[in-house]
Structures are given as structure tokens and as C-alpha cells.
Amino acid sequence: MAPRRQSRCPGCWWTTGVCLLVASLLPGLRAQTVLVNDTVSGFIGTDVVLHCSFTNPLPSVKITQVTWQKATNGSKQNVAIYNPAMGVSILSPYKERVTFRNPSFKDGTIQLSRLELEDEGVYICEFATFPTGNRESQLNLTVLAKPTNRMEGTTRPLVARSGKTEKILVATCMSSNGKPPSTVTWDTKLKGEAEFQEIKNSNGTITVISRYRLVPSREAHRQQLMCVVNYQLDRFTDSMTLNVQYEPEVTIEGFDGNWFLNRKDVKLTCKSDANPPATTYQWRLLNGSLPENIEVQNNTLFFKGPVSYSLAGTYICEATNTIGTRSGLVEVNVTDKPLPQGAPGGIIGILGGVIAAALIIGVAITVFIVYRRQQKSRTETDNDLIDLPPSHKPVPPPKRKQEMKSHLTAEDIQVVHLDNMKQEEEIQKLPLQTPYYDMAASESSPYSDKLGPFCLPDSSKRSSPVLTNAPGRIDTSTFTYLPGVQRDRQVRLLLD
């Protein structure tokens, strides 16, 4: 029999008693908490309030001190202390920037003034109590930095040149030292492209830079380019109007196509679209020199005296600015008499269109009315026929072949009688048939009664056709058939 093992625990009764005491005090301990803000944020240079309070202290619990600390690299740094016996103490570097709002055994709220980026971090509010120990809670302080925004246009001249496809810098939009970073966009109708860059500064802020590039062109001149910066709930905009330089685009005005002999006071004016404006204009005549009766005043040619055939030709104007030289031309012809002045082509075209549309509508209406009348007439006719008595109704149309009788008798066939002259002509045209006589057939056959109406007797012999001895067969060689009626059909009818 194994010996009994005895367990001895000196002082176990003391441990058990402490556990029972702690368990009895646990509901009260759980009710004692430290309340703080979860997150606090503020811009650089502004003031923030960090709330902290102790709830439901027990009468037997004594608060000895309130301490604020900042967690830095895994350690705690004291910021401010309130001790009922020793007063308030603010530690460096927070001196003159931290104050207790209303220090007491239940309230440890402080105010942090003139925020700096270095103030961002985790802060701990701790209440020291006796005999229950310390109670604490922590909050996050975020320091925001409002950026500085600006837009700058390039100092390089924007020059449009034909065949050039290189995109050059037009403007730069910058949002500097922001925290968190800003969002930069462009608002424009220009066909360019934007590039973005973010720079992280040593103090924790971020600078956002966007550059806009495009190929300078005549169409881009005087177009607006706007930079838009969005930060938190703030919106910043700035814009500029592009100044693109380009060579002249030349047109010549003054020739209306109706220069005739002896017309007076005619002129040609050279106009150019250029940036900067054209400063010099040169006139010349293609394949010749300018007539002597022409006066040149900068961009205008004045023709002195009446128009003559010598003024006809191709006139060229060259305009020049600091970017380049471009030319335009006009072909001038002179007629004997002035051309007739009719109505403007636009008005004639509109009137023609209106007239054509009216004619089409009128034709459509007329066709519709005629169609409706025909429909109405047919309907009335059908109604009248329905109302007539049977004796007055028209004869119904003949039935189709498949609806005709399959067996006809002699009474069902109508004999067509020709006029005398027509009958003789028809008889003469018919071939003569030699009568066929079968002497053995002495008795009459029922078929002989049906032959008369279908044939004409031979003109030389007025004898009747005679049947053959074979029952059911007829010799049709002596028959003269009616014209217009198929022979096979007549034979079938005879056989029936």
C-alpha cells in the first residue's frame, strides 16, 4: 500500500483571503475609469483641448496625482503634472504652452496652445489612486498643416511654329508644406498634359507640384488654363491666359467679283491675324508690276480713276511680324458691264426650299384625297349591290375550271351560229372529210343523238356520221369540229 502524499501550503489561508477581498472589491474597481478623447486634431499654430476625467471614484479611494505623458519611441515623457499638495508642474518643451483647464481630483483636462508638428503623437492621461493603484487612458493627437498654394506661368515665350511637335512647359501649380498632401488638378480646354510630383519635407509635410505642358499653336492663343487645389474642405483656384506668338495669317478684302469698266473708288485691303501684330505689308502683282494709278497706304491699295482692263491680275500681299512672314492673294478680273444684282443666294435657296416643300405636301394631300374617294366609292357600290333584290343583281362571274361540271350533256352545250357569209367562209376553210360508212351498223346507237350539235356535215354529202361496230368507239374522221373548241374536249364530251 502506497503511502499517502500530504500537501502542505504554509500561508495558503492568507492568499485565499486576499483573493476573496479583491473579488469583493472588483465591481467597484471596474466602475472606476478614465475618459479621454479618442482622436484630437488641429492645424499648426492653433490651440487644442485634451479632455480627461475620472469617473465613479469610491469613497475609500484617494486620488493623489494627475499626470499627462507623451509616448515617444517606446518610452513615456512627462508633459504636465497636477498634485493637490504640490500644485501644477509643466515640463519642457511644453512650458507656457500647456495649462490645466480646471484641475481637480476628477478633472485633468489640459489645453495645448500654438501647435507644432512635433506635438503630434500619443498622449496618456493617468490618475494615481490609493490603495487601488493607477488608472490611465490614451488619445491620438494629429497636427495638420495647411499648404501654401500658388500658380506660376513660364517665363519662356510660347511660339507656334509649323511642324513643331515638342511640348514645352506652360505653367506650374504648387501646393507646399501640406499635411496631409493636397490634390492638384487642371481645368482647361487645351490639349496638353500634366505631370505630378510629391516631395516629403523633413518636418513631415508634403509638397505637391504639377506642371502643364503643350505644343504652342495658334488655337491655344488666349485660351484659359486654371489650376485647382483641394485640401480638406478648402479649394484654391488660380488661372492664366496663354499668350502664344505666331506668324501672320493673311487675307485680302475688297474684290467683290464685280469690277467692271469705268467703275470708281475700288480698293484692296490686306488683313492679317498675327501675334504680335504685323508691322510691315508688301504688295506686288504676280507676273508683273503694280499699275501706275495705284496708291499704297500701309496695308491698303487705292485704285485711282476708273477701272480698266489693266487692273486685272493676281495681287499678292505679304505681312511680316517678329515671328515670320506670310502672304495672301486675290485674283482680280474686269468685266465690260456690271453683273446683275439678284437676290442673295441664301434667300433664293431658302425660298426654293420652301416652295419645294409646299409642292411635295400638296401632292401628298391630293393623292390621299383621291385614294379616300376611290375607297368610299367602292364601299358605296358594294353596299348598293347588297341591297338589290335577286332579280336585279348582276350575273355572278363564271366559275373556275375546277368548279365546272365533270359530266356535260347535249343540253348543256351552246351551239354558236355564224352569219351566212362568215359561215360559208369558215366552211370553205375547213378540210373536206370523206364520210366513213360501216355497212354492218344498221342499228342506231345512243351516241348518234349527241353528235349533231358538235359537227357540221360534209358539204358534198349530207349524210350523218355512222358509228363503228366496236362498242364505245366512234369514228371521228368525218366530223367537222367547231372552231375555237379543243378537239380532245369535244371527243371526250361525245364519249360521255
BAKOL-407816 format. One record per residue (C-alpha): residue in one letter; x, y, z. Coordinates in steps of 0.25 Angstrom, whole numbers, padded with zeros to 4 digits. Layout:
<rs>
[r a; [X; Y; Z]]
...
</rs>
This chain:
<rs>
[r m; [0000; 0000; 0000]]
[r a; [0006; 0013; -0005]]
[r p; [0008; 0024; 0006]]
[r r; [-0002; 0036; 0005]]
[r r; [0004; 0049; 0000]]
[r q; [0001; 0061; 0008]]
[r s; [0001; 0075; 0002]]
[r r; [0005; 0085; 0011]]
[r c; [0004; 0100; 0008]]
[r p; [0008; 0109; 0019]]
[r g; [0001; 0123; 0017]]
[r c; [-0010; 0118; 0007]]
[r w; [-0020; 0123; 0016]]
[r w; [-0014; 0137; 0014]]
[r t; [-0014; 0136; -0001]]
[r t; [-0029; 0131; -0001]]
[r g; [-0033; 0143; 0008]]
[r v; [-0026; 0153; -0001]]
[r c; [-0033; 0147; -0013]]
[r l; [-0047; 0148; -0007]]
[r l; [-0044; 0162; -0003]]
[r v; [-0040; 0166; -0017]]
[r a; [-0053; 0159; -0022]]
[r s; [-0062; 0167; -0013]]
[r l; [-0055; 0180; -0018]]
[r l; [-0055; 0176; -0033]]
[r p; [-0069; 0183; -0037]]
[r g; [-0065; 0196; -0031]]
[r l; [-0051; 0195; -0038]]
[r r; [-0057; 0193; -0051]]
[r a; [-0066; 0205; -0050]]
[r q; [-0054; 0214; -0048]]
[r t; [-0050; 0218; -0062]]
[r v; [-0042; 0230; -0068]]
[r l; [-0049; 0236; -0080]]
[r v; [-0042; 0243; -0091]]
[r n; [-0044; 0247; -0106]]
[r d; [-0041; 0236; -0116]]
[r t; [-0035; 0246; -0126]]
[r v; [-0031; 0261; -0126]]
[r s; [-0026; 0269; -0138]]
[r g; [-0022; 0283; -0140]]
[r f; [-0015; 0292; -0150]]
[r i; [-0001; 0297; -0147]]
[r g; [-0001; 0310; -0139]]
[r t; [-0015; 0307; -0133]]
[r d; [-0020; 0302; -0119]]
[r v; [-0026; 0289; -0116]]
[r v; [-0032; 0283; -0103]]
[r l; [-0029; 0269; -0098]]
[r h; [-0040; 0265; -0089]]
[r c; [-0038; 0255; -0077]]
[r s; [-0047; 0251; -0065]]
[r f; [-0048; 0241; -0055]]
[r t; [-0062; 0234; -0053]]
[r n; [-0068; 0228; -0041]]
[r p; [-0057; 0229; -0030]]
[r l; [-0060; 0221; -0018]]
[r p; [-0061; 0228; -0005]]
[r s; [-0050; 0219; 0001]]
[r v; [-0041; 0223; -0011]]
[r k; [-0032; 0235; -0010]]
[r i; [-0026; 0242; -0023]]
[r t; [-0012; 0246; -0021]]
[r q; [-0008; 0252; -0035]]
[r v; [-0012; 0254; -0049]]
[r t; [-0001; 0253; -0060]]
[r w; [0000; 0255; -0075]]
[r q; [0010; 0248; -0083]]
[r k; [0014; 0246; -0097]]
[r a; [0019; 0233; -0103]]
[r t; [0032; 0235; -0111]]
[r n; [0040; 0223; -0117]]
[r g; [0034; 0213; -0107]]
[r s; [0036; 0222; -0095]]
[r k; [0028; 0232; -0087]]
[r q; [0031; 0247; -0086]]
[r n; [0024; 0255; -0075]]
[r v; [0017; 0267; -0080]]
[r a; [0009; 0273; -0069]]
[r i; [0006; 0268; -0054]]
[r y; [-0005; 0273; -0044]]
[r n; [-0003; 0269; -0030]]
[r p; [-0013; 0274; -0019]]
[r a; [-0001; 0276; -0009]]
[r m; [0010; 0282; -0019]]
[r g; [0001; 0289; -0029]]
[r v; [0003; 0289; -0045]]
[r s; [0016; 0286; -0052]]
[r i; [0019; 0287; -0067]]
[r l; [0031; 0281; -0073]]
[r s; [0040; 0286; -0084]]
[r p; [0037; 0287; -0096]]
[r y; [0023; 0290; -0093]]
[r k; [0025; 0301; -0083]]
[r e; [0016; 0313; -0086]]
[r r; [0008; 0305; -0096]]
[r v; [0001; 0295; -0087]]
[r t; [-0009; 0299; -0076]]
[r f; [-0019; 0291; -0067]]
[r r; [-0033; 0296; -0070]]
[r n; [-0040; 0292; -0057]]
[r p; [-0030; 0283; -0049]]
[r s; [-0037; 0275; -0038]]
[r f; [-0038; 0260; -0033]]
[r k; [-0048; 0257; -0045]]
[r d; [-0043; 0266; -0056]]
[r g; [-0029; 0266; -0062]]
[r t; [-0033; 0274; -0076]]
[r i; [-0021; 0282; -0082]]
[r q; [-0020; 0292; -0093]]
[r l; [-0008; 0291; -0103]]
[r s; [-0006; 0305; -0110]]
[r r; [0001; 0308; -0123]]
[r l; [0002; 0294; -0128]]
[r e; [0015; 0290; -0135]]
[r l; [0017; 0278; -0144]]
[r e; [0026; 0272; -0133]]
[r d; [0014; 0272; -0124]]
[r e; [0007; 0260; -0132]]
[r g; [0007; 0247; -0125]]
[r v; [0000; 0238; -0114]]
[r y; [-0003; 0245; -0101]]
[r i; [-0006; 0237; -0088]]
[r c; [-0015; 0243; -0076]]
[r e; [-0012; 0236; -0063]]
[r f; [-0019; 0237; -0049]]
[r a; [-0011; 0231; -0037]]
[r t; [-0020; 0226; -0026]]
[r f; [-0018; 0219; -0013]]
[r p; [-0020; 0208; -0010]]
[r t; [-0025; 0203; -0023]]
[r g; [-0013; 0208; -0032]]
[r n; [-0012; 0216; -0045]]
[r r; [-0023; 0217; -0055]]
[r e; [-0020; 0223; -0069]]
[r s; [-0025; 0225; -0084]]
[r q; [-0018; 0230; -0096]]
[r l; [-0022; 0238; -0109]]
[r n; [-0016; 0242; -0122]]
[r l; [-0013; 0256; -0126]]
[r t; [-0011; 0259; -0141]]
[r v; [-0005; 0272; -0145]]
[r l; [-0010; 0277; -0159]]
[r a; [-0002; 0287; -0168]]
[r k; [-0010; 0296; -0177]]
[r p; [-0002; 0297; -0190]]
[r t; [0003; 0309; -0197]]
[r n; [-0003; 0309; -0212]]
[r r; [0002; 0317; -0224]]
[r m; [0002; 0316; -0239]]
[r e; [0013; 0322; -0248]]
[r g; [0014; 0323; -0263]]
[r t; [0026; 0320; -0271]]
[r t; [0035; 0332; -0274]]
[r r; [0039; 0326; -0287]]
[r p; [0032; 0331; -0299]]
[r l; [0021; 0322; -0305]]
[r v; [0024; 0322; -0320]]
[r a; [0016; 0314; -0330]]
[r r; [0024; 0309; -0342]]
[r s; [0019; 0300; -0353]]
[r g; [0024; 0285; -0352]]
[r k; [0028; 0287; -0337]]
[r t; [0023; 0276; -0328]]
[r e; [0031; 0277; -0316]]
[r k; [0023; 0280; -0303]]
[r i; [0028; 0291; -0295]]
[r l; [0025; 0296; -0280]]
[r v; [0014; 0306; -0279]]
[r a; [0010; 0307; -0265]]
[r t; [0014; 0301; -0251]]
[r c; [0004; 0299; -0239]]
[r m; [0010; 0296; -0226]]
[r s; [0003; 0293; -0212]]
[r s; [0015; 0294; -0202]]
[r n; [0016; 0288; -0188]]
[r g; [0003; 0282; -0186]]
[r k; [-0001; 0271; -0177]]
[r p; [-0008; 0262; -0182]]
[r p; [-0004; 0265; -0196]]
[r s; [-0013; 0273; -0205]]
[r t; [-0020; 0269; -0218]]
[r v; [-0015; 0277; -0231]]
[r t; [-0023; 0277; -0244]]
[r w; [-0025; 0285; -0256]]
[r d; [-0037; 0291; -0263]]
[r t; [-0035; 0295; -0277]]
[r k; [-0040; 0292; -0292]]
[r l; [-0025; 0292; -0296]]
[r k; [-0020; 0279; -0302]]
[r g; [-0008; 0278; -0293]]
[r e; [-0003; 0268; -0282]]
[r a; [0000; 0270; -0267]]
[r e; [0011; 0263; -0259]]
[r f; [0011; 0262; -0244]]
[r q; [0022; 0261; -0233]]
[r e; [0021; 0259; -0218]]
[r i; [0032; 0264; -0208]]
[r k; [0033; 0259; -0194]]
[r n; [0039; 0270; -0185]]
[r s; [0047; 0267; -0173]]
[r n; [0037; 0273; -0163]]
[r g; [0026; 0263; -0168]]
[r t; [0019; 0272; -0178]]
[r i; [0017; 0269; -0193]]
[r t; [0019; 0278; -0205]]
[r v; [0011; 0275; -0218]]
[r i; [0016; 0280; -0231]]
[r s; [0008; 0279; -0244]]
[r r; [0014; 0284; -0258]]
[r y; [0006; 0286; -0270]]
[r r; [0012; 0285; -0284]]
[r l; [0006; 0286; -0298]]
[r v; [0011; 0289; -0312]]
[r p; [0009; 0304; -0315]]
[r s; [-0001; 0307; -0326]]
[r r; [-0010; 0318; -0332]]
[r e; [-0022; 0311; -0326]]
[r a; [-0016; 0312; -0312]]
[r h; [-0015; 0327; -0312]]
[r r; [-0024; 0334; -0302]]
[r q; [-0028; 0320; -0296]]
[r q; [-0030; 0320; -0281]]
[r l; [-0022; 0310; -0272]]
[r m; [-0027; 0308; -0258]]
[r c; [-0020; 0301; -0246]]
[r v; [-0029; 0295; -0235]]
[r v; [-0024; 0291; -0222]]
[r n; [-0033; 0283; -0212]]
[r y; [-0029; 0281; -0197]]
[r q; [-0039; 0276; -0187]]
[r l; [-0051; 0285; -0189]]
[r d; [-0043; 0297; -0195]]
[r r; [-0042; 0299; -0210]]
[r f; [-0032; 0308; -0217]]
[r t; [-0032; 0313; -0231]]
[r d; [-0023; 0321; -0240]]
[r s; [-0023; 0323; -0255]]
[r m; [-0015; 0330; -0266]]
[r t; [-0018; 0333; -0281]]
[r l; [-0008; 0328; -0291]]
[r n; [0000; 0337; -0300]]
[r v; [0004; 0329; -0312]]
[r q; [0012; 0336; -0322]]
[r y; [0010; 0332; -0337]]
[r e; [0013; 0338; -0351]]
[r p; [0002; 0345; -0359]]
[r e; [-0009; 0338; -0366]]
[r v; [-0013; 0347; -0378]]
[r t; [-0026; 0350; -0385]]
[r i; [-0029; 0361; -0395]]
[r e; [-0042; 0368; -0396]]
[r g; [-0049; 0378; -0405]]
[r f; [-0051; 0370; -0418]]
[r d; [-0066; 0366; -0419]]
[r g; [-0065; 0360; -0433]]
[r n; [-0072; 0371; -0440]]
[r w; [-0061; 0381; -0444]]
[r f; [-0066; 0386; -0458]]
[r l; [-0060; 0397; -0467]]
[r n; [-0061; 0411; -0462]]
[r r; [-0065; 0407; -0448]]
[r k; [-0059; 0416; -0438]]
[r d; [-0054; 0416; -0424]]
[r v; [-0049; 0402; -0423]]
[r k; [-0038; 0397; -0413]]
[r l; [-0032; 0385; -0407]]
[r t; [-0029; 0383; -0392]]
[r c; [-0019; 0373; -0387]]
[r k; [-0023; 0368; -0373]]
[r s; [-0014; 0359; -0364]]
[r d; [-0017; 0351; -0352]]
[r a; [-0003; 0351; -0344]]
[r n; [0003; 0351; -0330]]
[r p; [0010; 0361; -0329]]
[r p; [0002; 0369; -0340]]
[r a; [0009; 0370; -0353]]
[r t; [0017; 0383; -0355]]
[r t; [0020; 0382; -0370]]
[r y; [0012; 0380; -0382]]
[r q; [0017; 0378; -0396]]
[r w; [0009; 0378; -0409]]
[r r; [0012; 0372; -0422]]
[r l; [0006; 0367; -0435]]
[r l; [0008; 0353; -0440]]
[r n; [0016; 0353; -0453]]
[r g; [0017; 0368; -0454]]
[r s; [0018; 0381; -0447]]
[r l; [0007; 0389; -0440]]
[r p; [-0001; 0399; -0449]]
[r e; [0003; 0413; -0449]]
[r n; [-0011; 0418; -0444]]
[r i; [-0009; 0411; -0430]]
[r e; [-0006; 0417; -0417]]
[r v; [-0001; 0409; -0406]]
[r q; [-0004; 0413; -0392]]
[r n; [0002; 0402; -0382]]
[r n; [-0008; 0390; -0384]]
[r t; [-0018; 0396; -0394]]
[r l; [-0017; 0398; -0409]]
[r f; [-0025; 0410; -0414]]
[r f; [-0028; 0410; -0429]]
[r k; [-0029; 0424; -0435]]
[r g; [-0038; 0427; -0446]]
[r p; [-0048; 0418; -0453]]
[r v; [-0046; 0403; -0454]]
[r s; [-0039; 0398; -0467]]
[r y; [-0034; 0385; -0472]]
[r s; [-0020; 0388; -0468]]
[r l; [-0024; 0385; -0453]]
[r a; [-0027; 0371; -0455]]
[r g; [-0017; 0361; -0450]]
[r t; [-0013; 0353; -0437]]
[r y; [-0010; 0363; -0425]]
[r i; [-0001; 0357; -0414]]
[r c; [0001; 0363; -0400]]
[r e; [0012; 0359; -0391]]
[r a; [0010; 0362; -0376]]
[r t; [0022; 0362; -0366]]
[r n; [0024; 0361; -0351]]
[r t; [0035; 0357; -0342]]
[r i; [0031; 0342; -0343]]
[r g; [0031; 0342; -0358]]
[r t; [0025; 0346; -0372]]
[r r; [0013; 0340; -0378]]
[r s; [0005; 0344; -0391]]
[r g; [-0009; 0344; -0397]]
[r l; [-0014; 0346; -0411]]
[r v; [-0027; 0350; -0419]]
[r e; [-0030; 0348; -0434]]
[r v; [-0036; 0361; -0440]]
[r n; [-0044; 0361; -0453]]
[r v; [-0050; 0372; -0460]]
[r t; [-0064; 0371; -0468]]
[r d; [-0070; 0380; -0479]]
[r k; [-0083; 0383; -0471]]
[r p; [-0087; 0381; -0457]]
[r l; [-0092; 0368; -0453]]
[r p; [-0107; 0367; -0450]]
[r q; [-0110; 0369; -0435]]
[r g; [-0120; 0358; -0431]]
[r a; [-0125; 0353; -0418]]
[r p; [-0115; 0348; -0409]]
[r g; [-0112; 0333; -0411]]
[r g; [-0116; 0330; -0397]]
[r i; [-0130; 0336; -0399]]
[r i; [-0132; 0329; -0412]]
[r g; [-0128; 0316; -0406]]
[r i; [-0138; 0317; -0395]]
[r l; [-0149; 0321; -0404]]
[r g; [-0147; 0310; -0413]]
[r g; [-0147; 0300; -0401]]
[r v; [-0160; 0306; -0396]]
[r i; [-0167; 0305; -0410]]
[r a; [-0162; 0290; -0412]]
[r a; [-0167; 0286; -0398]]
[r a; [-0180; 0292; -0401]]
[r l; [-0181; 0285; -0414]]
[r i; [-0178; 0272; -0408]]
[r i; [-0188; 0274; -0397]]
[r g; [-0199; 0278; -0407]]
[r v; [-0196; 0265; -0416]]
[r a; [-0197; 0256; -0404]]
[r i; [-0210; 0263; -0399]]
[r t; [-0216; 0261; -0413]]
[r v; [-0212; 0247; -0415]]
[r f; [-0218; 0244; -0401]]
[r i; [-0231; 0251; -0404]]
[r v; [-0233; 0243; -0418]]
[r y; [-0230; 0230; -0411]]
[r r; [-0240; 0232; -0400]]
[r r; [-0251; 0236; -0410]]
[r q; [-0248; 0223; -0418]]
[r q; [-0249; 0215; -0405]]
[r k; [-0262; 0222; -0402]]
[r s; [-0268; 0220; -0416]]
[r r; [-0264; 0205; -0415]]
[r t; [-0271; 0204; -0402]]
[r e; [-0284; 0210; -0406]]
[r t; [-0284; 0201; -0419]]
[r d; [-0283; 0189; -0410]]
[r n; [-0294; 0194; -0401]]
[r d; [-0303; 0196; -0413]]
[r l; [-0301; 0183; -0419]]
[r i; [-0304; 0176; -0405]]
[r d; [-0317; 0184; -0405]]
[r l; [-0322; 0180; -0419]]
[r p; [-0333; 0169; -0420]]
[r p; [-0328; 0156; -0426]]
[r s; [-0335; 0159; -0440]]
[r h; [-0327; 0172; -0441]]
[r k; [-0313; 0166; -0436]]
[r p; [-0302; 0165; -0447]]
[r v; [-0299; 0151; -0452]]
[r p; [-0288; 0145; -0444]]
[r p; [-0275; 0143; -0451]]
[r p; [-0272; 0129; -0457]]
[r k; [-0267; 0118; -0448]]
[r r; [-0253; 0113; -0449]]
[r k; [-0250; 0101; -0457]]
[r q; [-0249; 0092; -0445]]
[r e; [-0263; 0097; -0441]]
[r m; [-0269; 0093; -0455]]
[r k; [-0277; 0080; -0457]]
[r s; [-0270; 0068; -0459]]
[r h; [-0281; 0062; -0468]]
[r l; [-0288; 0070; -0479]]
[r t; [-0300; 0067; -0487]]
[r a; [-0304; 0072; -0501]]
[r e; [-0314; 0081; -0494]]
[r d; [-0302; 0088; -0486]]
[r i; [-0295; 0092; -0499]]
[r q; [-0298; 0104; -0507]]
[r v; [-0297; 0104; -0522]]
[r v; [-0290; 0116; -0528]]
[r h; [-0297; 0121; -0541]]
[r l; [-0289; 0129; -0550]]
[r d; [-0294; 0139; -0560]]
[r n; [-0297; 0134; -0574]]
[r m; [-0284; 0140; -0580]]
[r k; [-0275; 0136; -0569]]
[r q; [-0281; 0122; -0568]]
[r e; [-0278; 0120; -0583]]
[r e; [-0264; 0125; -0581]]
[r e; [-0262; 0116; -0569]]
[r i; [-0267; 0104; -0576]]
[r q; [-0259; 0107; -0588]]
[r k; [-0246; 0107; -0579]]
[r l; [-0250; 0094; -0573]]
[r p; [-0243; 0082; -0579]]
[r l; [-0252; 0072; -0586]]
[r q; [-0254; 0059; -0579]]
[r t; [-0258; 0046; -0586]]
[r p; [-0270; 0040; -0580]]
[r y; [-0268; 0027; -0573]]
[r y; [-0279; 0017; -0574]]
[r d; [-0279; 0004; -0567]]
[r m; [-0290; -0005; -0574]]
[r a; [-0290; -0014; -0562]]
[r a; [-0296; -0004; -0554]]
[r s; [-0311; -0004; -0557]]
[r e; [-0316; 0000; -0543]]
[r s; [-0315; 0013; -0537]]
[r s; [-0307; 0016; -0525]]
[r p; [-0310; 0025; -0514]]
[r y; [-0297; 0033; -0517]]
[r s; [-0303; 0037; -0530]]
[r d; [-0313; 0046; -0523]]
[r k; [-0301; 0054; -0517]]
[r l; [-0293; 0057; -0530]]
[r g; [-0301; 0066; -0537]]
[r p; [-0299; 0079; -0529]]
[r f; [-0283; 0077; -0529]]
[r c; [-0280; 0076; -0544]]
[r l; [-0284; 0081; -0557]]
[r p; [-0288; 0071; -0569]]
[r d; [-0279; 0070; -0581]]
[r s; [-0283; 0079; -0592]]
[r s; [-0283; 0069; -0602]]
[r k; [-0291; 0058; -0595]]
[r r; [-0302; 0061; -0586]]
[r s; [-0301; 0049; -0578]]
[r s; [-0300; 0047; -0563]]
[r p; [-0288; 0041; -0557]]
[r v; [-0288; 0026; -0554]]
[r l; [-0283; 0019; -0542]]
[r t; [-0273; 0007; -0543]]
[r n; [-0277; -0007; -0539]]
[r a; [-0268; -0006; -0527]]
[r p; [-0276; -0002; -0515]]
[r g; [-0271; 0011; -0509]]
[r r; [-0263; 0015; -0520]]
[r i; [-0267; 0026; -0530]]
[r d; [-0260; 0029; -0544]]
[r t; [-0258; 0044; -0543]]
[r s; [-0251; 0045; -0557]]
[r t; [-0264; 0050; -0563]]
[r f; [-0266; 0060; -0553]]
[r t; [-0264; 0075; -0555]]
[r y; [-0261; 0081; -0542]]
[r l; [-0265; 0095; -0537]]
[r p; [-0254; 0105; -0538]]
[r g; [-0249; 0111; -0525]]
[r v; [-0252; 0098; -0517]]
[r q; [-0242; 0088; -0514]]
[r r; [-0243; 0075; -0522]]
[r d; [-0240; 0066; -0510]]
[r r; [-0250; 0072; -0501]]
[r q; [-0261; 0070; -0512]]
[r v; [-0257; 0056; -0513]]
[r r; [-0258; 0054; -0498]]
[r l; [-0272; 0060; -0498]]
[r l; [-0276; 0051; -0509]]
[r l; [-0271; 0039; -0502]]
[r d; [-0279; 0043; -0489]]
</rs>
